[in-house]
Every structure is written in structure tokens, then in C-alpha cells.
Amino acid sequence: MPSNAVNKAATQRGALKKNVMSLLGVYGPSDSMQALVRMPGGRVRTVKPGARLSGGRVAAIDADGLIVQKNGQAERIPLLQ
């Protein structure tokens, strides 16, 4: 793919919602996966299970996304499509 096409694909306007946490990717062996998360303010963080994240704690990470435990509720954050 020509670099111009890659640049356009990687910088689509509106691809990420502002002020919302977005899961960019997951990686690593299945028994110790990590996730790349874009925080509402735009900062990108790498997290593991147990990490604090947006007022909650990362309960699990799998190939489909991550689960955040917050106020006794579990919320799945899916991978961006």
C-alpha cells in the first residue's frame, strides 16, 4: 500500500470518539495479555489485569477486549473495529 494510502487509513477523522476510553489493541500470550488503551484525554496507556483504569480496575484481558470492574459492575470494552 502506498504511504499516502496508509496515512489516510491511519488518520480517519472521527474514528475515535473524544472524551471516551477506547481499546486500541491487545497483545501478548493468552495467560498474560496486555492492552493498549486511549484514555478520554487522548493519552495512550499500556495496561495489565489489576491496573487502575478510569475509576475502575482491569479485571481481565482477552482477544475480544478487556473487562473493567467499576462499582461492583463489570463492563466489557471491545476492540475497535
Distance bins in CASP14 RR format, pairs under 12 A and 6 or more apart:
PFRMAT RR
TARGET T0000
AUTHOR 0000-0000-0000
RMODE 2
METHOD distances of the structure
MODEL  1
1 7 0 0 0 0 1 0 0 0 0 0 0
1 8 0 0 0 0 1 0 0 0 0 0 0
1 9 1 0 0 1 0 0 0 0 0 0 0
1 10 0 0 0 0 0 1 0 0 0 0 0
2 8 0 0 0 0 1 0 0 0 0 0 0
2 9 0 0 0 0 0 1 0 0 0 0 0
3 9 0 0 0 0 0 1 0 0 0 0 0
3 10 0 0 0 0 0 1 0 0 0 0 0
4 10 0 0 0 0 0 1 0 0 0 0 0
4 11 0 0 0 0 0 1 0 0 0 0 0
5 11 0 0 0 0 0 1 0 0 0 0 0
5 12 0 0 0 0 0 1 0 0 0 0 0
6 12 0 0 0 0 0 1 0 0 0 0 0
8 15 0 0 0 0 0 1 0 0 0 0 0
9 15 0 0 0 0 1 0 0 0 0 0 0
10 16 0 0 0 0 0 1 0 0 0 0 0
10 24 0 0 0 0 0 1 0 0 0 0 0
12 80 0 0 0 0 0 1 0 0 0 0 0
14 20 0 0 0 0 0 1 0 0 0 0 0
14 22 0 0 0 0 0 1 0 0 0 0 0
14 80 0 0 0 0 0 1 0 0 0 0 0
15 22 0 0 0 0 1 0 0 0 0 0 0
15 24 0 0 0 0 0 1 0 0 0 0 0
15 38 0 0 0 0 0 1 0 0 0 0 0
15 80 1 0 0 1 0 0 0 0 0 0 0
15 81 0 0 0 0 0 1 0 0 0 0 0
16 22 1 0 1 0 0 0 0 0 0 0 0
16 23 0 0 0 0 0 1 0 0 0 0 0
16 24 0 0 0 0 1 0 0 0 0 0 0
16 37 0 0 0 0 0 1 0 0 0 0 0
16 38 1 0 0 1 0 0 0 0 0 0 0
16 39 0 0 0 0 0 1 0 0 0 0 0
16 40 0 0 0 0 0 1 0 0 0 0 0
16 41 0 0 0 0 0 1 0 0 0 0 0
16 42 0 0 0 0 1 0 0 0 0 0 0
16 44 0 0 0 0 0 1 0 0 0 0 0
16 80 1 0 0 1 0 0 0 0 0 0 0
16 81 0 0 0 0 0 1 0 0 0 0 0
17 38 0 0 0 0 1 0 0 0 0 0 0
17 40 0 0 0 0 1 0 0 0 0 0 0
17 41 0 0 0 0 0 1 0 0 0 0 0
17 42 0 0 0 0 0 1 0 0 0 0 0
17 80 0 0 0 0 1 0 0 0 0 0 0
18 38 0 0 0 0 0 1 0 0 0 0 0
18 39 0 0 0 0 0 1 0 0 0 0 0
18 40 1 0 0 1 0 0 0 0 0 0 0
18 41 1 0 0 1 0 0 0 0 0 0 0
18 42 0 0 0 0 1 0 0 0 0 0 0
19 38 0 0 0 0 0 1 0 0 0 0 0
19 39 0 0 0 0 1 0 0 0 0 0 0
19 40 1 0 1 0 0 0 0 0 0 0 0
19 41 1 0 0 1 0 0 0 0 0 0 0
19 42 0 0 0 0 1 0 0 0 0 0 0
19 54 0 0 0 0 0 1 0 0 0 0 0
20 37 0 0 0 0 0 1 0 0 0 0 0
20 38 0 0 0 0 1 0 0 0 0 0 0
20 39 0 0 0 0 1 0 0 0 0 0 0
20 40 1 0 1 0 0 0 0 0 0 0 0
20 41 0 0 0 0 1 0 0 0 0 0 0
20 42 0 0 0 0 0 1 0 0 0 0 0
20 54 0 0 0 0 1 0 0 0 0 0 0
20 77 0 0 0 0 1 0 0 0 0 0 0
20 80 0 0 0 0 0 1 0 0 0 0 0
21 35 0 0 0 0 0 1 0 0 0 0 0
21 36 0 0 0 0 0 1 0 0 0 0 0
21 37 1 0 0 1 0 0 0 0 0 0 0
21 38 1 0 0 1 0 0 0 0 0 0 0
21 39 1 0 1 0 0 0 0 0 0 0 0
21 40 1 0 1 0 0 0 0 0 0 0 0
21 41 0 0 0 0 1 0 0 0 0 0 0
21 42 0 0 0 0 1 0 0 0 0 0 0
21 43 0 0 0 0 0 1 0 0 0 0 0
21 44 0 0 0 0 0 1 0 0 0 0 0
21 45 0 0 0 0 1 0 0 0 0 0 0
21 47 0 0 0 0 0 1 0 0 0 0 0
21 53 1 0 0 1 0 0 0 0 0 0 0
21 54 1 0 1 0 0 0 0 0 0 0 0
21 55 0 0 0 0 0 1 0 0 0 0 0
21 56 0 0 0 0 0 1 0 0 0 0 0
21 58 0 0 0 0 0 1 0 0 0 0 0
21 65 0 0 0 0 0 1 0 0 0 0 0
21 66 0 0 0 0 1 0 0 0 0 0 0
21 68 0 0 0 0 1 0 0 0 0 0 0
21 70 0 0 0 0 0 1 0 0 0 0 0
21 75 0 0 0 0 0 1 0 0 0 0 0
21 77 1 0 0 1 0 0 0 0 0 0 0
21 78 0 0 0 0 0 1 0 0 0 0 0
21 80 0 0 0 0 0 1 0 0 0 0 0
22 35 0 0 0 0 0 1 0 0 0 0 0
22 36 0 0 0 0 1 0 0 0 0 0 0
22 37 1 0 0 1 0 0 0 0 0 0 0
22 38 1 0 1 0 0 0 0 0 0 0 0
22 39 0 0 0 0 1 0 0 0 0 0 0
22 40 0 0 0 0 1 0 0 0 0 0 0
22 41 0 0 0 0 0 1 0 0 0 0 0
22 42 0 0 0 0 1 0 0 0 0 0 0
22 43 0 0 0 0 0 1 0 0 0 0 0
22 44 0 0 0 0 1 0 0 0 0 0 0
22 45 0 0 0 0 0 1 0 0 0 0 0
22 54 0 0 0 0 0 1 0 0 0 0 0
22 65 0 0 0 0 0 1 0 0 0 0 0
22 66 0 0 0 0 0 1 0 0 0 0 0
22 77 1 0 0 1 0 0 0 0 0 0 0
22 78 0 0 0 0 1 0 0 0 0 0 0
22 79 0 0 0 0 1 0 0 0 0 0 0
22 80 1 0 1 0 0 0 0 0 0 0 0
22 81 0 0 0 0 0 1 0 0 0 0 0
23 33 0 0 0 0 0 1 0 0 0 0 0
23 34 0 0 0 0 0 1 0 0 0 0 0
23 35 1 0 0 1 0 0 0 0 0 0 0
23 36 1 0 0 1 0 0 0 0 0 0 0
23 37 1 0 1 0 0 0 0 0 0 0 0
23 38 1 0 0 1 0 0 0 0 0 0 0
23 39 0 0 0 0 0 1 0 0 0 0 0
23 44 0 0 0 0 0 1 0 0 0 0 0
23 45 0 0 0 0 0 1 0 0 0 0 0
23 46 0 0 0 0 0 1 0 0 0 0 0
23 47 0 0 0 0 1 0 0 0 0 0 0
23 53 0 0 0 0 0 1 0 0 0 0 0
23 54 0 0 0 0 0 1 0 0 0 0 0
23 58 0 0 0 0 0 1 0 0 0 0 0
23 61 0 0 0 0 1 0 0 0 0 0 0
23 62 0 0 0 0 0 1 0 0 0 0 0
23 63 0 0 0 0 0 1 0 0 0 0 0
23 64 0 0 0 0 1 0 0 0 0 0 0
23 65 1 0 1 0 0 0 0 0 0 0 0
23 66 1 0 0 1 0 0 0 0 0 0 0
23 67 0 0 0 0 0 1 0 0 0 0 0
23 68 0 0 0 0 1 0 0 0 0 0 0
23 75 0 0 0 0 0 1 0 0 0 0 0
23 76 0 0 0 0 1 0 0 0 0 0 0
23 77 1 0 1 0 0 0 0 0 0 0 0
23 78 1 0 0 1 0 0 0 0 0 0 0
23 79 1 0 1 0 0 0 0 0 0 0 0
23 80 1 0 0 1 0 0 0 0 0 0 0
23 81 0 0 0 0 0 1 0 0 0 0 0
24 34 0 0 0 0 0 1 0 0 0 0 0
24 35 1 0 0 1 0 0 0 0 0 0 0
24 36 1 0 1 0 0 0 0 0 0 0 0
24 37 1 0 0 1 0 0 0 0 0 0 0
24 38 1 0 1 0 0 0 0 0 0 0 0
24 39 0 0 0 0 0 1 0 0 0 0 0
24 42 0 0 0 0 0 1 0 0 0 0 0
24 43 0 0 0 0 0 1 0 0 0 0 0
24 44 1 0 0 1 0 0 0 0 0 0 0
24 45 0 0 0 0 1 0 0 0 0 0 0
24 46 0 0 0 0 1 0 0 0 0 0 0
24 47 0 0 0 0 0 1 0 0 0 0 0
24 65 0 0 0 0 0 1 0 0 0 0 0
24 66 0 0 0 0 0 1 0 0 0 0 0
24 77 0 0 0 0 0 1 0 0 0 0 0
24 78 0 0 0 0 0 1 0 0 0 0 0
24 79 0 0 0 0 1 0 0 0 0 0 0
24 80 1 0 0 1 0 0 0 0 0 0 0
24 81 0 0 0 0 0 1 0 0 0 0 0
25 33 0 0 0 0 1 0 0 0 0 0 0
25 34 0 0 0 0 1 0 0 0 0 0 0
25 35 1 0 0 1 0 0 0 0 0 0 0
25 36 1 0 1 0 0 0 0 0 0 0 0
25 37 0 0 0 0 1 0 0 0 0 0 0
25 38 0 0 0 0 1 0 0 0 0 0 0
25 44 0 0 0 0 0 1 0 0 0 0 0
25 45 0 0 0 0 0 1 0 0 0 0 0
25 46 0 0 0 0 1 0 0 0 0 0 0
25 47 0 0 0 0 0 1 0 0 0 0 0
25 61 0 0 0 0 1 0 0 0 0 0 0
25 62 0 0 0 0 0 1 0 0 0 0 0
25 63 0 0 0 0 1 0 0 0 0 0 0
25 64 0 0 0 0 0 1 0 0 0 0 0
25 65 1 0 0 1 0 0 0 0 0 0 0
25 66 0 0 0 0 1 0 0 0 0 0 0
25 77 0 0 0 0 0 1 0 0 0 0 0
25 78 0 0 0 0 0 1 0 0 0 0 0
25 79 1 0 1 0 0 0 0 0 0 0 0
25 80 1 0 0 1 0 0 0 0 0 0 0
25 81 0 0 0 0 0 1 0 0 0 0 0
26 32 0 0 0 0 0 1 0 0 0 0 0
26 33 1 0 1 0 0 0 0 0 0 0 0
26 34 1 0 0 1 0 0 0 0 0 0 0
26 35 1 0 1 0 0 0 0 0 0 0 0
26 36 1 0 0 1 0 0 0 0 0 0 0
26 37 0 0 0 0 1 0 0 0 0 0 0
26 46 0 0 0 0 0 1 0 0 0 0 0
26 47 0 0 0 0 0 1 0 0 0 0 0
26 48 0 0 0 0 0 1 0 0 0 0 0
26 49 0 0 0 0 0 1 0 0 0 0 0
26 58 0 0 0 0 0 1 0 0 0 0 0
26 60 0 0 0 0 0 1 0 0 0 0 0
26 61 1 0 1 0 0 0 0 0 0 0 0
26 62 1 0 0 1 0 0 0 0 0 0 0
26 63 1 0 0 1 0 0 0 0 0 0 0
26 64 0 0 0 0 1 0 0 0 0 0 0
26 65 1 0 1 0 0 0 0 0 0 0 0
26 66 1 0 0 1 0 0 0 0 0 0 0
26 67 0 0 0 0 0 1 0 0 0 0 0
26 77 0 0 0 0 0 1 0 0 0 0 0
26 78 0 0 0 0 0 1 0 0 0 0 0
26 79 1 0 0 1 0 0 0 0 0 0 0
26 80 0 0 0 0 0 1 0 0 0 0 0
27 33 1 0 0 1 0 0 0 0 0 0 0
27 34 1 0 1 0 0 0 0 0 0 0 0
27 35 1 0 0 1 0 0 0 0 0 0 0
27 36 1 0 0 1 0 0 0 0 0 0 0
27 46 0 0 0 0 1 0 0 0 0 0 0
27 47 0 0 0 0 0 1 0 0 0 0 0
27 48 0 0 0 0 0 1 0 0 0 0 0
27 61 0 0 0 0 1 0 0 0 0 0 0
27 62 0 0 0 0 0 1 0 0 0 0 0
27 63 0 0 0 0 1 0 0 0 0 0 0
27 65 0 0 0 0 0 1 0 0 0 0 0
27 66 0 0 0 0 0 1 0 0 0 0 0
27 79 0 0 0 0 0 1 0 0 0 0 0
28 34 1 0 0 1 0 0 0 0 0 0 0
28 35 0 0 0 0 1 0 0 0 0 0 0
28 36 0 0 0 0 0 1 0 0 0 0 0
28 46 0 0 0 0 0 1 0 0 0 0 0
28 48 0 0 0 0 0 1 0 0 0 0 0
28 61 0 0 0 0 1 0 0 0 0 0 0
28 62 0 0 0 0 0 1 0 0 0 0 0
28 63 0 0 0 0 0 1 0 0 0 0 0
29 61 0 0 0 0 0 1 0 0 0 0 0
29 62 0 0 0 0 0 1 0 0 0 0 0
29 63 0 0 0 0 0 1 0 0 0 0 0
30 60 0 0 0 0 0 1 0 0 0 0 0
30 61 0 0 0 0 1 0 0 0 0 0 0
30 62 1 0 0 1 0 0 0 0 0 0 0
30 63 1 0 0 1 0 0 0 0 0 0 0
31 48 0 0 0 0 0 1 0 0 0 0 0
31 49 0 0 0 0 0 1 0 0 0 0 0
31 60 0 0 0 0 0 1 0 0 0 0 0
31 61 0 0 0 0 0 1 0 0 0 0 0
31 62 0 0 0 0 0 1 0 0 0 0 0
32 48 1 0 0 1 0 0 0 0 0 0 0
32 49 0 0 0 0 1 0 0 0 0 0 0
32 50 0 0 0 0 0 1 0 0 0 0 0
32 60 0 0 0 0 0 1 0 0 0 0 0
32 61 0 0 0 0 1 0 0 0 0 0 0
32 62 0 0 0 0 0 1 0 0 0 0 0
33 46 0 0 0 0 0 1 0 0 0 0 0
33 47 0 0 0 0 0 1 0 0 0 0 0
33 48 1 0 0 1 0 0 0 0 0 0 0
33 49 1 0 0 1 0 0 0 0 0 0 0
33 58 0 0 0 0 0 1 0 0 0 0 0
33 60 0 0 0 0 1 0 0 0 0 0 0
33 61 1 0 1 0 0 0 0 0 0 0 0
33 62 1 0 0 1 0 0 0 0 0 0 0
33 63 1 0 0 1 0 0 0 0 0 0 0
33 64 0 0 0 0 0 1 0 0 0 0 0
33 65 0 0 0 0 1 0 0 0 0 0 0
33 66 0 0 0 0 1 0 0 0 0 0 0
33 67 0 0 0 0 0 1 0 0 0 0 0
33 79 0 0 0 0 0 1 0 0 0 0 0
34 45 0 0 0 0 0 1 0 0 0 0 0
34 46 1 0 1 0 0 0 0 0 0 0 0
34 47 1 0 0 1 0 0 0 0 0 0 0
34 48 1 0 1 0 0 0 0 0 0 0 0
34 49 0 0 0 0 1 0 0 0 0 0 0
34 50 0 0 0 0 0 1 0 0 0 0 0
34 51 0 0 0 0 1 0 0 0 0 0 0
34 58 0 0 0 0 1 0 0 0 0 0 0
34 60 0 0 0 0 0 1 0 0 0 0 0
34 61 1 0 0 1 0 0 0 0 0 0 0
34 62 0 0 0 0 0 1 0 0 0 0 0
34 65 0 0 0 0 0 1 0 0 0 0 0
34 66 0 0 0 0 1 0 0 0 0 0 0
35 44 0 0 0 0 0 1 0 0 0 0 0
35 45 0 0 0 0 1 0 0 0 0 0 0
35 46 1 0 0 1 0 0 0 0 0 0 0
35 47 1 0 1 0 0 0 0 0 0 0 0
35 48 1 0 0 1 0 0 0 0 0 0 0
35 49 0 0 0 0 1 0 0 0 0 0 0
35 50 0 0 0 0 0 1 0 0 0 0 0
35 51 0 0 0 0 1 0 0 0 0 0 0
35 53 0 0 0 0 1 0 0 0 0 0 0
35 58 1 0 0 1 0 0 0 0 0 0 0
35 59 0 0 0 0 0 1 0 0 0 0 0
35 60 0 0 0 0 0 1 0 0 0 0 0
35 61 1 0 1 0 0 0 0 0 0 0 0
35 62 0 0 0 0 1 0 0 0 0 0 0
35 63 0 0 0 0 0 1 0 0 0 0 0
35 64 0 0 0 0 0 1 0 0 0 0 0
35 65 1 0 0 1 0 0 0 0 0 0 0
35 66 1 0 1 0 0 0 0 0 0 0 0
35 67 0 0 0 0 0 1 0 0 0 0 0
35 68 0 0 0 0 0 1 0 0 0 0 0
35 77 0 0 0 0 1 0 0 0 0 0 0
35 78 0 0 0 0 0 1 0 0 0 0 0
35 79 0 0 0 0 1 0 0 0 0 0 0
35 80 0 0 0 0 0 1 0 0 0 0 0
36 43 0 0 0 0 0 1 0 0 0 0 0
36 44 1 0 0 1 0 0 0 0 0 0 0
36 45 1 0 0 1 0 0 0 0 0 0 0
36 46 1 0 1 0 0 0 0 0 0 0 0
36 47 0 0 0 0 1 0 0 0 0 0 0
36 48 0 0 0 0 0 1 0 0 0 0 0
36 61 0 0 0 0 0 1 0 0 0 0 0
36 65 0 0 0 0 0 1 0 0 0 0 0
36 66 0 0 0 0 0 1 0 0 0 0 0
36 77 0 0 0 0 0 1 0 0 0 0 0
36 79 0 0 0 0 0 1 0 0 0 0 0
36 80 0 0 0 0 0 1 0 0 0 0 0
37 43 0 0 0 0 1 0 0 0 0 0 0
37 44 1 0 0 1 0 0 0 0 0 0 0
37 45 1 0 1 0 0 0 0 0 0 0 0
37 46 1 0 0 1 0 0 0 0 0 0 0
37 47 1 0 1 0 0 0 0 0 0 0 0
37 48 0 0 0 0 0 1 0 0 0 0 0
37 51 0 0 0 0 1 0 0 0 0 0 0
37 52 0 0 0 0 0 1 0 0 0 0 0
37 53 1 0 0 1 0 0 0 0 0 0 0
37 54 0 0 0 0 1 0 0 0 0 0 0
37 58 0 0 0 0 1 0 0 0 0 0 0
37 61 0 0 0 0 0 1 0 0 0 0 0
37 65 0 0 0 0 0 1 0 0 0 0 0
37 66 1 0 0 1 0 0 0 0 0 0 0
37 68 0 0 0 0 1 0 0 0 0 0 0
37 77 1 0 0 1 0 0 0 0 0 0 0
37 79 0 0 0 0 0 1 0 0 0 0 0
37 80 0 0 0 0 0 1 0 0 0 0 0
38 44 1 0 1 0 0 0 0 0 0 0 0
38 45 0 0 0 0 1 0 0 0 0 0 0
38 46 0 0 0 0 0 1 0 0 0 0 0
38 47 0 0 0 0 0 1 0 0 0 0 0
38 53 0 0 0 0 0 1 0 0 0 0 0
38 54 0 0 0 0 0 1 0 0 0 0 0
38 77 0 0 0 0 0 1 0 0 0 0 0
38 80 0 0 0 0 1 0 0 0 0 0 0
39 45 1 0 0 1 0 0 0 0 0 0 0
39 46 0 0 0 0 0 1 0 0 0 0 0
39 47 0 0 0 0 0 1 0 0 0 0 0
39 52 0 0 0 0 0 1 0 0 0 0 0
39 53 0 0 0 0 1 0 0 0 0 0 0
39 54 1 0 0 1 0 0 0 0 0 0 0
39 55 0 0 0 0 0 1 0 0 0 0 0
39 77 0 0 0 0 0 1 0 0 0 0 0
40 53 0 0 0 0 0 1 0 0 0 0 0
40 54 1 0 0 1 0 0 0 0 0 0 0
40 55 0 0 0 0 0 1 0 0 0 0 0
41 54 0 0 0 0 0 1 0 0 0 0 0
43 53 0 0 0 0 0 1 0 0 0 0 0
43 54 0 0 0 0 0 1 0 0 0 0 0
45 51 0 0 0 0 1 0 0 0 0 0 0
45 52 0 0 0 0 0 1 0 0 0 0 0
45 53 1 0 0 1 0 0 0 0 0 0 0
45 54 0 0 0 0 0 1 0 0 0 0 0
45 58 0 0 0 0 0 1 0 0 0 0 0
45 66 0 0 0 0 0 1 0 0 0 0 0
46 53 0 0 0 0 0 1 0 0 0 0 0
46 58 0 0 0 0 0 1 0 0 0 0 0
46 61 0 0 0 0 0 1 0 0 0 0 0
46 66 0 0 0 0 0 1 0 0 0 0 0
47 53 1 0 1 0 0 0 0 0 0 0 0
47 54 0 0 0 0 0 1 0 0 0 0 0
47 56 0 0 0 0 0 1 0 0 0 0 0
47 57 0 0 0 0 1 0 0 0 0 0 0
47 58 1 0 1 0 0 0 0 0 0 0 0
47 59 0 0 0 0 0 1 0 0 0 0 0
47 60 0 0 0 0 0 1 0 0 0 0 0
47 61 1 0 0 1 0 0 0 0 0 0 0
47 65 0 0 0 0 0 1 0 0 0 0 0
47 66 1 0 0 1 0 0 0 0 0 0 0
47 67 0 0 0 0 0 1 0 0 0 0 0
47 68 0 0 0 0 1 0 0 0 0 0 0
47 77 0 0 0 0 0 1 0 0 0 0 0
48 57 0 0 0 0 0 1 0 0 0 0 0
48 58 1 0 0 1 0 0 0 0 0 0 0
48 59 0 0 0 0 0 1 0 0 0 0 0
48 60 0 0 0 0 0 1 0 0 0 0 0
48 61 1 0 0 1 0 0 0 0 0 0 0
48 66 0 0 0 0 1 0 0 0 0 0 0
49 57 0 0 0 0 1 0 0 0 0 0 0
49 58 1 0 1 0 0 0 0 0 0 0 0
49 59 1 0 0 1 0 0 0 0 0 0 0
49 60 1 0 1 0 0 0 0 0 0 0 0
49 61 1 0 1 0 0 0 0 0 0 0 0
49 62 0 0 0 0 0 1 0 0 0 0 0
49 65 0 0 0 0 0 1 0 0 0 0 0
49 66 0 0 0 0 1 0 0 0 0 0 0
49 67 0 0 0 0 1 0 0 0 0 0 0
49 68 0 0 0 0 0 1 0 0 0 0 0
49 69 0 0 0 0 0 1 0 0 0 0 0
50 56 0 0 0 0 1 0 0 0 0 0 0
50 57 1 0 1 0 0 0 0 0 0 0 0
50 58 1 0 1 0 0 0 0 0 0 0 0
50 59 1 0 0 1 0 0 0 0 0 0 0
50 60 0 0 0 0 1 0 0 0 0 0 0
50 61 0 0 0 0 1 0 0 0 0 0 0
50 66 0 0 0 0 0 1 0 0 0 0 0
50 67 0 0 0 0 0 1 0 0 0 0 0
50 68 0 0 0 0 0 1 0 0 0 0 0
50 69 0 0 0 0 1 0 0 0 0 0 0
51 57 1 0 0 1 0 0 0 0 0 0 0
51 58 1 0 1 0 0 0 0 0 0 0 0
51 59 0 0 0 0 0 1 0 0 0 0 0
51 60 0 0 0 0 0 1 0 0 0 0 0
51 61 0 0 0 0 1 0 0 0 0 0 0
51 66 0 0 0 0 1 0 0 0 0 0 0
51 68 0 0 0 0 1 0 0 0 0 0 0
51 69 0 0 0 0 0 1 0 0 0 0 0
52 58 1 0 0 1 0 0 0 0 0 0 0
52 59 0 0 0 0 0 1 0 0 0 0 0
52 68 0 0 0 0 1 0 0 0 0 0 0
52 69 0 0 0 0 0 1 0 0 0 0 0
52 70 0 0 0 0 0 1 0 0 0 0 0
53 59 0 0 0 0 0 1 0 0 0 0 0
53 61 0 0 0 0 0 1 0 0 0 0 0
53 66 0 0 0 0 1 0 0 0 0 0 0
53 67 0 0 0 0 0 1 0 0 0 0 0
53 68 1 0 1 0 0 0 0 0 0 0 0
53 69 0 0 0 0 1 0 0 0 0 0 0
53 70 0 0 0 0 1 0 0 0 0 0 0
53 75 0 0 0 0 0 1 0 0 0 0 0
53 77 0 0 0 0 1 0 0 0 0 0 0
54 66 0 0 0 0 0 1 0 0 0 0 0
54 68 1 0 0 1 0 0 0 0 0 0 0
54 69 0 0 0 0 0 1 0 0 0 0 0
54 70 1 0 0 1 0 0 0 0 0 0 0
54 71 0 0 0 0 0 1 0 0 0 0 0
54 75 0 0 0 0 1 0 0 0 0 0 0
54 77 0 0 0 0 1 0 0 0 0 0 0
55 68 0 0 0 0 1 0 0 0 0 0 0
55 69 0 0 0 0 1 0 0 0 0 0 0
55 70 1 0 1 0 0 0 0 0 0 0 0
55 71 0 0 0 0 1 0 0 0 0 0 0
55 72 0 0 0 0 0 1 0 0 0 0 0
55 73 0 0 0 0 0 1 0 0 0 0 0
55 75 0 0 0 0 0 1 0 0 0 0 0
56 66 0 0 0 0 0 1 0 0 0 0 0
56 67 0 0 0 0 0 1 0 0 0 0 0
56 68 1 0 1 0 0 0 0 0 0 0 0
56 69 1 0 0 1 0 0 0 0 0 0 0
56 70 1 0 1 0 0 0 0 0 0 0 0
56 71 1 0 0 1 0 0 0 0 0 0 0
56 72 0 0 0 0 1 0 0 0 0 0 0
56 73 0 0 0 0 1 0 0 0 0 0 0
56 74 0 0 0 0 0 1 0 0 0 0 0
56 75 0 0 0 0 1 0 0 0 0 0 0
56 77 0 0 0 0 0 1 0 0 0 0 0
57 66 0 0 0 0 0 1 0 0 0 0 0
57 67 0 0 0 0 1 0 0 0 0 0 0
57 68 1 0 0 1 0 0 0 0 0 0 0
57 69 1 0 1 0 0 0 0 0 0 0 0
57 70 1 0 0 1 0 0 0 0 0 0 0
57 71 0 0 0 0 0 1 0 0 0 0 0
57 72 0 0 0 0 0 1 0 0 0 0 0
57 73 0 0 0 0 0 1 0 0 0 0 0
57 74 0 0 0 0 0 1 0 0 0 0 0
57 75 0 0 0 0 0 1 0 0 0 0 0
58 65 0 0 0 0 0 1 0 0 0 0 0
58 66 1 0 1 0 0 0 0 0 0 0 0
58 67 1 0 0 1 0 0 0 0 0 0 0
58 68 1 0 0 1 0 0 0 0 0 0 0
58 69 1 0 0 1 0 0 0 0 0 0 0
58 70 0 0 0 0 0 1 0 0 0 0 0
58 74 0 0 0 0 0 1 0 0 0 0 0
58 75 0 0 0 0 0 1 0 0 0 0 0
58 76 0 0 0 0 0 1 0 0 0 0 0
58 77 0 0 0 0 1 0 0 0 0 0 0
59 65 0 0 0 0 0 1 0 0 0 0 0
59 66 0 0 0 0 1 0 0 0 0 0 0
59 67 1 0 1 0 0 0 0 0 0 0 0
59 68 1 0 0 1 0 0 0 0 0 0 0
59 69 1 0 1 0 0 0 0 0 0 0 0
59 70 0 0 0 0 1 0 0 0 0 0 0
59 72 0 0 0 0 0 1 0 0 0 0 0
59 73 0 0 0 0 0 1 0 0 0 0 0
59 74 1 0 0 1 0 0 0 0 0 0 0
59 75 0 0 0 0 1 0 0 0 0 0 0
59 76 0 0 0 0 1 0 0 0 0 0 0
59 77 0 0 0 0 0 1 0 0 0 0 0
60 66 1 0 0 1 0 0 0 0 0 0 0
60 67 1 0 1 0 0 0 0 0 0 0 0
60 68 0 0 0 0 1 0 0 0 0 0 0
60 69 0 0 0 0 1 0 0 0 0 0 0
60 74 0 0 0 0 1 0 0 0 0 0 0
60 75 0 0 0 0 0 1 0 0 0 0 0
60 76 0 0 0 0 1 0 0 0 0 0 0
60 77 0 0 0 0 0 1 0 0 0 0 0
61 67 1 0 0 1 0 0 0 0 0 0 0
61 68 0 0 0 0 0 1 0 0 0 0 0
61 76 0 0 0 0 0 1 0 0 0 0 0
61 77 0 0 0 0 1 0 0 0 0 0 0
61 78 0 0 0 0 0 1 0 0 0 0 0
61 79 0 0 0 0 0 1 0 0 0 0 0
62 76 0 0 0 0 1 0 0 0 0 0 0
62 77 0 0 0 0 0 1 0 0 0 0 0
62 78 0 0 0 0 0 1 0 0 0 0 0
62 79 0 0 0 0 1 0 0 0 0 0 0
63 78 0 0 0 0 0 1 0 0 0 0 0
63 79 0 0 0 0 1 0 0 0 0 0 0
64 76 1 0 0 1 0 0 0 0 0 0 0
64 77 0 0 0 0 1 0 0 0 0 0 0
64 78 1 0 0 1 0 0 0 0 0 0 0
64 79 1 0 0 1 0 0 0 0 0 0 0
64 80 0 0 0 0 0 1 0 0 0 0 0
64 81 0 0 0 0 0 1 0 0 0 0 0
65 75 0 0 0 0 0 1 0 0 0 0 0
65 76 1 0 0 1 0 0 0 0 0 0 0
65 77 1 0 0 1 0 0 0 0 0 0 0
65 78 1 0 1 0 0 0 0 0 0 0 0
65 79 1 0 1 0 0 0 0 0 0 0 0
65 80 0 0 0 0 1 0 0 0 0 0 0
65 81 0 0 0 0 0 1 0 0 0 0 0
66 74 0 0 0 0 0 1 0 0 0 0 0
66 75 0 0 0 0 1 0 0 0 0 0 0
66 76 1 0 0 1 0 0 0 0 0 0 0
66 77 1 0 1 0 0 0 0 0 0 0 0
66 78 0 0 0 0 1 0 0 0 0 0 0
66 79 0 0 0 0 1 0 0 0 0 0 0
67 73 0 0 0 0 0 1 0 0 0 0 0
67 74 1 0 1 0 0 0 0 0 0 0 0
67 75 1 0 0 1 0 0 0 0 0 0 0
67 76 1 0 1 0 0 0 0 0 0 0 0
67 77 1 0 0 1 0 0 0 0 0 0 0
67 78 0 0 0 0 0 1 0 0 0 0 0
68 74 1 0 0 1 0 0 0 0 0 0 0
68 75 1 0 1 0 0 0 0 0 0 0 0
68 76 0 0 0 0 1 0 0 0 0 0 0
68 77 1 0 0 1 0 0 0 0 0 0 0
68 78 0 0 0 0 0 1 0 0 0 0 0
69 75 0 0 0 0 1 0 0 0 0 0 0
69 76 0 0 0 0 0 1 0 0 0 0 0
69 77 0 0 0 0 0 1 0 0 0 0 0
70 76 0 0 0 0 0 1 0 0 0 0 0
70 77 0 0 0 0 0 1 0 0 0 0 0
END
